[in-house]
Amino acid sequence: MIRKSILAMMSLLVGAMFVGAAHAETLDTSAADQPKPHHVRKHRATHEHESANAPTRGMTMAQVERRFGAPTEKLAPAGGDAPRHPTINRWRYAGYTVYFERNRVIDTVYDDAKTAS
């Protein structure tokens, strides 16, 4: 009895899948209907010349300051309230921001050139 019910349900599901697949081409997924993001994106260093002129992952705060000088701004630390939330420090330099987890670089994010205007 249970086996027949399970088989009947499976055949209904398989049938529904085929019906859905048959009508998939009628769905309109044009880009015009897609929502556009309202935030300005920033990008990571992707070119060799960019990453050579900015701190790289794993560098310590002391190494960054020695090699690139003092930042234009040291933003307030975030996190650090629990072992699972390590302190994140952000240092602003001309054209990019360096993110540290505890005292090591985890990312360098370049400012988008479009935001300058």
C-alpha positions in Angstrom: 0.0 0.0 0.0 2.7 2.5 1.0 4.9 1.4 -1.9 2.0 2.1 -4.4 1.6 5.6 -2.9 5.3 6.3 -3.2 5.3 5.1 -6.8 2.3 7.2 -7.6 3.8 10.3 -6.1 7.1 9.7 -7.9 5.3 9.4 -11.3 3.4 12.7 -10.6 6.7 14.5 -9.8 8.4 13.1 -12.9 5.5 14.2 -15.0 5.5 17.7 -13.5 9.2 18.0 -14.3 8.6 17.2 -17.9 5.7 19.6 -18.2 7.9 22.4 -16.6 10.7 21.6 -19.0 8.4 21.7 -22.0 7.3 25.2 -21.1 10.6 26.6 -20.0 11.2 28.3 -23.4 8.1 30.5 -22.9 9.6 32.1 -19.8 10.8 35.7 -20.4 14.2 36.2 -18.6 15.3 39.3 -20.5 17.9 41.5 -18.9 15.5 44.5 -19.0 13.4 42.8 -16.2 16.3 42.2 -14.0 16.8 44.6 -11.0 20.0 46.7 -11.2 22.2 47.1 -8.1 22.1 50.5 -6.4 25.6 50.3 -4.9 28.9 51.3 -6.4 31.2 48.3 -6.8 34.8 48.4 -6.0 37.3 46.0 -7.5 40.2 44.0 -6.3 43.7 44.2 -7.8 43.6 42.0 -10.8 46.6 43.3 -12.8 50.2 42.6 -11.9 51.1 46.4 -11.9 48.2 47.1 -9.5 49.1 44.4 -7.0 52.8 45.4 -7.1 51.9 48.9 -6.0 49.7 47.9 -3.1 49.9 45.6 -0.1 49.3 41.9 -0.7 47.6 39.2 1.3 49.6 38.1 4.3 51.7 41.2 4.9 51.8 42.5 8.5 50.7 46.0 9.4 54.4 46.9 10.1 55.5 45.6 6.7 52.7 47.6 5.0 53.6 50.8 6.9 57.3 50.3 6.1 56.8 49.7 2.4 53.9 52.0 1.6 54.1 54.7 4.4 51.5 55.8 6.9 48.0 55.6 5.6 46.0 58.7 5.0 43.4 57.4 7.4 43.0 54.6 9.9 39.4 53.7 10.2 37.8 52.5 13.4 38.3 48.7 14.0 35.3 46.4 13.6 34.6 43.1 15.3 36.9 41.6 17.9 34.0 41.0 20.3 34.5 37.2 20.2 37.1 34.7 19.0 34.8 33.9 16.0 34.8 37.6 15.1 38.5 38.8 14.8 39.3 42.4 14.7 39.2 43.9 11.2 41.2 47.1 10.7 40.9 49.3 7.6 43.6 51.6 6.4 42.9 54.1 3.6 45.5 55.0 1.1 45.2 57.2 -2.0 43.1 55.0 -4.4 42.6 51.9 -2.3 41.7 50.5 1.2 43.7 47.8 2.9 41.8 45.3 5.1 43.5 43.5 8.0 42.4 40.6 10.0 44.1 41.1 13.4 47.4 42.4 12.0 47.6 40.6 8.6 46.4 41.9 5.2 43.4 39.9 4.0 42.4 42.2 1.0 43.2 45.3 -0.9 40.3 47.0 -2.6 40.8 49.7 -5.2 38.4 52.7 -5.3 36.3 52.8 -8.4 37.5 55.5 -10.8 33.8 56.5 -11.5 33.2 57.5 -7.9 35.8 60.3 -8.2 33.5 62.4 -10.4 
